[in-house]
């Protein structure tokens, strides 16, 4: 076997890096058109004829923030859309979709509900008809609802065995408190157990309307023909004339003191923890710059956090940081896990890395590395029809335009050291940090008390 020498490998890496940069630099959002029906429903159409497939992403303002005191209702409603319609039974929908190898998925997130689909271009009329039925004419079969509710209750029970499956919900509640962003998407065993099929019907009738919704379609179709089909299918969706309650009246406040939620799991041999605070909204003008700096701090395998907690100290198998963004707010958090015996050491090390980021800043070499990484990761996020369809609905929801894509390379390149260090000082919190620890309370409570006011809860509850 012949081996490449170091110079050859270095040259190869340089060529690959250069090629990635050129791809990112040349990438522009493909052409698309938008139109709106009289009922207010927005459509985005993007023709892509490379592969004979079509992807759809629909977005409706019916997420968990509208659950009120019935946590999990938005999620159950979205799932129940596929339980049968006025013209198709659930079995009929499943059979037709499976027969042509298509897929239709429904879901609810924190802010919105969504429907996605992917299918062969030749089956567009059939799938679009079923999609219209699911979105406009669901019947919410009571028997199917009870089955789904039972499945969700089992899933919620099982999640208690996995700290990483539940810690995010505890952290969001700690950050957002009674704000609607603190609502749990999946709900709790108690809240879901009380839900009825009539709750689902009411939630649908109160929240599923065309005039605040959008459907994006990307793939192998004729724009003119697709517009005709969509107009015929969705024009009868009745818009609401009532003014929806503004659930964002209250703003998300920054924490005024450090707090710790200690989630007791008696059989835990590890401590899983989040450290963080409030973050940014998706429309923050520094979004790209923040992403670059966070890539360096905790957003990739070779990040500062992972190097210190995994590589150098061996305290964990992985550590990261993230800015989780919403329409009007967001969170920042460091996340990792460690053996219960090294809980304090791991927490202190994470805080030490955050402190070093502020005290030492970053240098030109590190910034260049992070910028190249971000640019290299950018084009693959928008290659497929489903990725592009999802992007178009995100642009609608978060109210940003094609300039985010088209100017991405320039915005990354424009980040200099002065601005990067300003980003650190402005957006990476160091005061009044919030902690969530999931572990054996009897062994780590004294440690938790070092970081703030402690509230102990039971994971089994």
N, C-alpha and C positions, 0 to 999 in steps of 0.2 A: 504494500500500500504506500502510495506517495503522500507526503504531508506538505501542506502549504506553509511557506515560511512566514514569519511575522510581518514582513513588509507587504506580502501579498494579501494577507488577511486584513491589514490596516487599510490598504488601498480599496479592498472589496467593501469594507465597512463604510469608508468615505463615500464610495460611489452609491451605496444603498441609501446612506443618510442624505446625500445630495438629491437623489431621485425622489425620496419621500418629501423633501422640502419643496421640490419643484411641483410635485403632484398637489400638495397643499396650496402652494402659491397659485396654481392654475385653476383650482377647483372653484367653480361658481355654481350657484343653485340653478338647476335646469329651469327652463321657461315653464311657467304655469299660468293659468287664468282663474279668476274668481268671479262668481256671480251670486246673486241673492234672489230668492223667491219672494213673492209678495208677503208670505207669512213670516219672513225674516230669516229663514234658514239659509246659511252661507255654504257655498260649495267651492272647493278648490280642485281644479283638474290639471293633471300633469301627464302628458303623453310620454311613455317610455316603451319603445318598440323592440328592444333588444331580445326580450323573452316574452312569450305569449301568456303572461300572467297579469293579474290585476290585484292590487291591494287597496283596502279601504280602512280609514281611521275616522271614526265619528266621536264627537265630544259633546256632552250635554251637562249643563250646570246642575248636577244632582249627586254630589259627593257627600262624604261623611259630615261635612260642615253643616248640612241641612238636616241632620238626624235628630236635632233637639235633644230630648231625653231618652231617645230610643237607639242607643248605640248599636251599630251593625245593620241598621235598616237599609241604608243606601246600598250596601254591599249585597244584601239579600235580594233587594229589588232588582238590581242589575243582573244578578244570576237568574232570577225568576223570569226575566224577559224571554228566555228560551224555553219556558215550560208550556208553550202552546199559545196560539194566536186565534183570531177569529176564523182564519181559513186553513190553519195547519196545526195538527196536534204535535206534541213534543216528539213522539215517535216518528211522525211524518217528516218533521224538520231534520231530525238526526239521520233518518234513512236517506233523504235526498242529498244532504250535504256529504255524507259518507260515500254515497254511490259515485259522486263525481270527484271525490278526493279534495274537496274544498274544506275550509274551516271558518267558523264564525265564533268569536269569543266576546263575552260581555264581562264587564268588571266595574268596580267603583274605586276611586282613589280618594284622597283627602278632600279635594275640591270639586271633582267632576266624575261623572260616569262616562264610560266609553264602550264603543262597539268596534271590533276590528274583524277584518275578513281577508282571506286570500284564496284565489281560485283561478282556474284557467280562463283565458279571455273568452273562449267560445261559450262559456257557461254564465256570462255576465247577466243576461236577462233573468235567468232562473235565480241566481244568488241575490241579485238586487231586489227581486220581488220578495224573497224570504226575509231579507234584511229589512225591507220596508215594513213587513208584517211584524217582525220582532220589535221594531222601534215604535210603531204607531198603533198596533192592534194587539198587544199582549192580553191574555185572559187570566193569567195568574192562577193556574190550576191549584186547588187547595191540597190535593193529595201529593202533588209534586213539591209543593212548598214545604210540607211537613217532612218529606224525605230530605230536602236540601237543608232544612233547619237542623235536623238530626245529624247530618253529616258535619255541619258547621260546629255544632256543640261538641262532637267527638274531636274535631280538629282543634278547637280551643282547649280542650282538656289535654290533648297530646302536646300542645305548645308549652305547657307548664314544665315539661321535661327538658326543654331546650332554652337555656337562658338567652341565647342569641336570637331566638324567635320572638321573645317578649320584651327585651330590654329597650327597644326603640319606642314602644308604646309608653313605657314608664317615663322615658326621657322627654318625649313630646308633652306628656301631661305635666311634668315638672317645669318645662320651659313655658308652655302656653297656659297652664292653669285652667281657668274657666272660659277662656277664649275658645271659639269654635274650632280653632286649629288643634285644640287639645282632644277633640273627639276621636275615639278609636275607630278605625275603619272596619275591623272585623267584629268589634263589640266585645262584650264579656259574656260569660256563661249565664249570668243573671239577666242581663239585658236581652240577649238573644232568646233566652227561654221564654220571655214574656211576649215576644213578637207573634203576630197573627197574619194570616193572608190578607185580612182587611187593612192592616197597617201598610202592607206592601202596596195595595191598590191605592190607598190614600197618598202615599209618598209619590207614586207614579203620577197621579192626577195633579199633584201640587208642584211637581218639579220638572217633568219631562215636557218641554216646549221647544218649538223650532226657532223662536226668535232670539234665543241666546246660544244657539247650537251651531255646529259646523260639521260638515262631512268632506273629507279629503280623499280623492281617488287618484291613484297613480298606476300606470301600466299601459298595456297594449290595447288601446281603444281610439276611436275617432271622437274628438272633442265635441263635434257637432251632434253626432248620434247619441253620445253619452248625456249631453245636456238635455236632449229631447226625452230620453228615458227617465232621467232624474226628475225633470219637471212634472212628468206624468205621474210618477210614483209618489212624490213627496209634497205636491201642492195642496193636498187635502189635509195635511197635518195642521191642526188648528193652533194658532198662536194664542198666547195669553195676553189679555189687555189689562190685567191687574198689575200693580206695582209690587214686585217681590220685596220681602223684608231684607233690609241691608244687614247681613250678619257680620259685617266688618266694622260696625260702629266703633267698637272698642279696638284700640291699637294694642299691639303686643309690646309689653314693657320689658325693658332690660332688668335682670335680677338686681335687687338692692343688697343682697347678702348671699353668701355661699350656703347652699343646702345639699344634703345628701339623702337620697332615697336608697335604703338598704333593703333589697328584696331577698328575704330569707328562703333558701333552698337547703333543707337539712342534710340532704345526701350529696351536696356539691363538694367536689374535690378541687374545683377551680373557682376563681373569682373573675367574672366577666364585668367589664366596666366601661361606661361612657363618661367623658369629661367634656364640658362645653358650655355654651350659652346661646343667646340669640344670634342669628346670622344675617342673611341678606335675602331680599326678594329676587325673583328671576330677572326683573327688569333693572336691577342695579347697574348703573353705567360702568362700574368697574368689574363686571361679571367675568370678563375674559382675563383681566389682570389677576383677579383673585384666584381663578382656576389655575393659572400658571404658577403662582406662588404656592398654592396648596399642593400642587403636583410635587413640588420640591419638598414641602414639609411632611406630607403624609399621603399623597395621592398616587404613589407608584411603589413598586417593590423596593427600589433603591432610594426611598425617601429617608429623610432625617429620622423620623419616628421608627421606621422599620429597621434601619441600620442600628440604632441605639438599643431598641427593646428586643430585637430578634438576633441580629448578627453579632453585635458587640457584647451584649449582656446575657443572651440566651434566656430571657425572661418569658418569652412568648414565641409562638409560631408565626405571628403576624400582627402588626399594628398599623393603623391608618387614621386619616382624618378626612372629614367631608363637610362641605357646605350643602345642606339639603334645602333647596329653594322652593318657595310657593309663590302665589301671585302677589301676596301682600306682606309676606314675612318669610322667615326661614330659621334654620338652626345651624350651628357649627358644633362638631363634636369630634373628639379623639376616641377611638374604640380599639379595645384589645381584650385579651384574657390571659390569665396566668395561674399558676398553682396557688392554692390558698396560702401556702407558707411564704410566698413572695409577693403577696398583695401590696403591702406598703412599698416595697422596693420598686415594683412596676409602676404604681401610681406616681411615686416621687420621680422616677425616671422620665415618665411622660411629661410631667410638669417641668422638669429640668430642660427637656428638649424645647418645650414651648417658650420657656424663659430665655434659652440660648438664641432662639429665633429672633426675639425682640432685642436682646442685648448685642448680639453680633451681626444681625442682619444677614444678608446673603451677598456673595461676591459675583463678579462677572462670569466666572467659569460655571458656577452653579446655575445662575440665571440662564445662560446660554443653553445649558443642558436641559433645563426644564422647558424652555421655549421650543427646542427641537423636538422634545418628547411630545408636547401638546400638539404641535403641528403635524407630527407623524401619525398621531392617533385620530386626527380630525377627519380626513376623507373617508376612512372605513366606516364611520358612523352614519354616512349618508349614501351608501352604495345601492341598497336594495329598494324595491318598490315599497315594502312595508316600512322601512326606515324613513323614506321620503314622505310617505303618507302621514306617519306619526309626526314628523317635523312640521308639516303644514298645519296640522291641528294645534300643535304647540305654539306655533307662530300666532294663530288665531287667539288662543286662550291667553297667552302671556303678552300679546300685543307687541311683538317685535317683527321686523320685516326682513327681507332678503339680504339687507346690508349686513346682518349678523354673520351670514355665511360668506357673502362676497368680500367682506372686509376683514374676515377673521385673520388671515395671514398678516395683513398690515397691522392689525391691532395687537397681535402677539409680538411682532417685530418691534412695534413702537414702545413696548414696555422696557424702560431703562432702570438702572439701579436705584436712582432717586425715587422713582414712582413705586418700584417694588417694595422698598423699605417703608414708604408711606402706607402702602397697602397693609403691610404687617402691623404697623402701629394702629391703623384704623379698624381693621376687620378681624384680627386674630386676638380674641379676648384673653386677658390675664387676671382681671378682677372679678370678684363675686361669681366664681365659677360654680357650675352645677354638676353634681356627681350622681350617677346611678350605679350601684354595685349589686350584682346578683351573686350570692354565695351563701356560705354557712354563717349566719349572723352571730352565733355564740363565739365564733373564732375570729371574726373580722370587725365586729361592732366597735371595739376600742380603737381600731385603726381608722374606721370611717369617721369617728368623732374628731379626728385631727384635721379634717377638711371642711367641716361645716356642721350646721344643725342637722341632726340625723332623725329621720322618720323610718321606722321599720315596718315593712309590710310582708305578708306571707304570699309566696308565689302560688301556693295551693288555693288562695282565695281569688 
